[in-house]
Amino acid sequence: MSERIEQLIQNNKNWAKQFEQANPGIFDKLAKQQNPDYLWIGCSDSRVPANTIVGLQPGEVFVHRNIANQVNHSDLNILSVLEYAVNVLKVTDIILCGHYGCGGVKAALEHSEHGLVDNWLRSIKDIYRINHKQFDQVNNESEQVDLLCELNAIEQVRNICRTPVVQRAWLSGQKLSVHGVIYGIENGVLKDLDVTTSSIEETETIYQLWEQK
């Protein structure tokens, strides 16, 4: 084993000891069950650790992360996470978190090949195309990236609300809200994107999978 990995293992031992001392019995509690109220869907970026930036402990947030915090309807990974979080863990809040300066979003704006990830980021280009008039008014490249980061996060909230698992939960009377936030890496602050959705009636009619009477 390399010295770097050995150092990580030692770091873990130190952390586990300190965490147990600060929270007596915490590992026994976590070993028996997890009962989080929140599902966090965020970017894989190493600078955006879910638990840390919202001040929550292990066991309090169920987390899924991928490049550019995408919710694609053909991605069995995210759909499985959603299903487990909503149907089994019974989370009450789903938080979609984007972040400013996202490399994946920036790559989607570029006219160059990046490899397989280009397929993953294709839907972000669609968001740009649909909202191109907003970008015509922004000349600064970094501002364009940040605008697309916001619009991307908002669209992913909508995608969550369009899934059968979420709509079925709402129709059954389950308490569930979907929120959109964006994180500023430069200041560590979350911004509410004001797109919280808590019922199927708040989704666009064309995306409602069961006709409302």
N, C-alpha and C positions, 0 to 999 in steps of 0.2 A: 504494500500500500504506500502511496506517495506521501511525502511529508505534509503536503497541502491538505490531503484528505484526513490524515491523522490529526491535523490541527482542527479541522471542522468537527471531528468526533470529540476531541477534547473540549471544544467550545460548547458542544451539545451537552456534555456531562456537567460543565459549569453552569450552563443555563438551567438544566433540569433541577440541579441542586438548589439554585437560587429561587427558581420559580416555585418549587415545593415549599421552601422555607417561607416565602411570601404568601403562599396560598396553601396552607396545610390540608392535605387530603385531596388536592385537585386532581392528581393523576388517577386515584381510585375512582373518583367521580366520573372522569372522562372515559375511563375504561368500561364503565357500565353502560353508558349511553351517550348519544349526542342529541341535544334538543335545541337547535338554533332557531331563532325567529327570522333570520335573514338568509337569503340567497344572494350572493354577490357575484355578478358577472362582470369581469374586467379584462384589461389588457395584460398580456404576459410580461410587459415591461417590468424589469427588476426594481424600478424606482417607485412602483405603486403597490406596496404590500397591503392587502385588504384589511386584515385585522388591525394593523398598526395605525393606519391613518384615521380610523374611526374609533380608536381607543377601546377595542373589544378583545376579549381573551379567547384562547383556543376553546372550541366547542360552541362559540356563540355565533359564528358565521360559517355557512356552507359556501364554498368558493369554487367558481369555475373561471379559468382565464385562458384566453387565446389571443393571437395577434390581432390587434385593433378591435378588441371586444365585439366580435361579430356574433350575430344570432342568425345563422343560415338554416333554412327549413329543410335542407338536405343533410345537415350535420347531425348524425345520430349521437354524437358525444354530447352536444349541448341539449338536445331533446331528451336524452336519458337523464341528464342532470336536472333539468326542469321537472321531469316526471317524478323523480325520486324526491326532490325538494318539496314539491307541491303535494303529492299524493301520500308520501310516507312520512316525511319530516313535518309536514303541515306548516311550512313557513308562512308568515303573515305578510312579509315584505320582500320583494325582489328588487335589488338595486343594480341598475346597469350603470357602470362607471367608465366613462372615457377619460382621456387626459390630453391636455394641450401638448403640442409638439410631438404627437404620436408618429413614430417612424413608419408604421404601416400606412397611416393616412397620407403622410408625405409621399411615400412610394406610389400610392394610387394616383397622385397628381402628376407624377413624372411620366415622360415619354421614353422610358427605357425598360429593358427586360431585367427582372430580378430573380427569375426562376419560378418554381412551383407556387410561390406565394402570390404571384400575379393572378392566378386563378382564384385564390382566396379573397383577394382584394377587389375583384371585379365589381362587386356590388357597391363598393364605395365610389367607384367611377360613375356608377349609375346615379348615386346621390348628387354628385357634382353636376351631372348632365341635367337632372331634373331642376336643380336650383341655380343654374348657370347665371341667371340675371343678378343674383346676389353677389356672385364672385366678380362680375363685370365692374362692380363699384368698389372693389378692394384691389389696390395695386401692389401692396406689400406682400411678398411671398409667404412670410411667416404668419401674417394675418389671415391669408387664404387657408393655410394649413389649419390654423386654430378654428376658423369658421367651419371648415369641413369636419374637424374633430367634434364640434358641437352638433352639427347636423347628422353626423354618423351616429352619435350616441342617441339622439332623438329617434332616428329611424330604427335603431335596434330595440328601443323600448316598444315601438309599434310592432316590431316583429315578434317580440315576446307575447304581446297581447293578442296576436293573431294565431297563436298555437292552440291546438285542440285542448291540451292539458290545462292551460290557463283559463280558456273560455269555459271548459267543463266545470272547473272549480267554481267559477263565478255563478254559473247556472245552478249549481248544487247548493249555493248559499254560503260557500266557504269564504271566510274573510281573507282577502288577498289584494295587495296593492303593488303596482309596478312603478318604480321611480327612475328618473334619469338624472345623473349628476356628472360633473366633469371636474377633474383634479388638476390643480396647477402645480406642476413639479417645481416651478421657480419659487413658490411661496408655501406649498403644503396645504393649500386651502381647497375645500370642495365647494363647487357652485351648483346650486339647484337649477336644473334646466326647466323646471315648472311644467313637466309633462306627466305628472302622476296620474295613473289610471287605475280605477278600482272596480270597474264593472264592464260587462260586455257592451252595454249601451253606449259607452264612451269610445268604442272602437268604430271605425268607418263601417257602414252597413255592408259594403261589398265583401269585407273580410270576416263578417260574422258567420260562423260555421253552422249555426242553428238559427233558423228564422224566428224572430221575436214576435210574440203575439200580444 
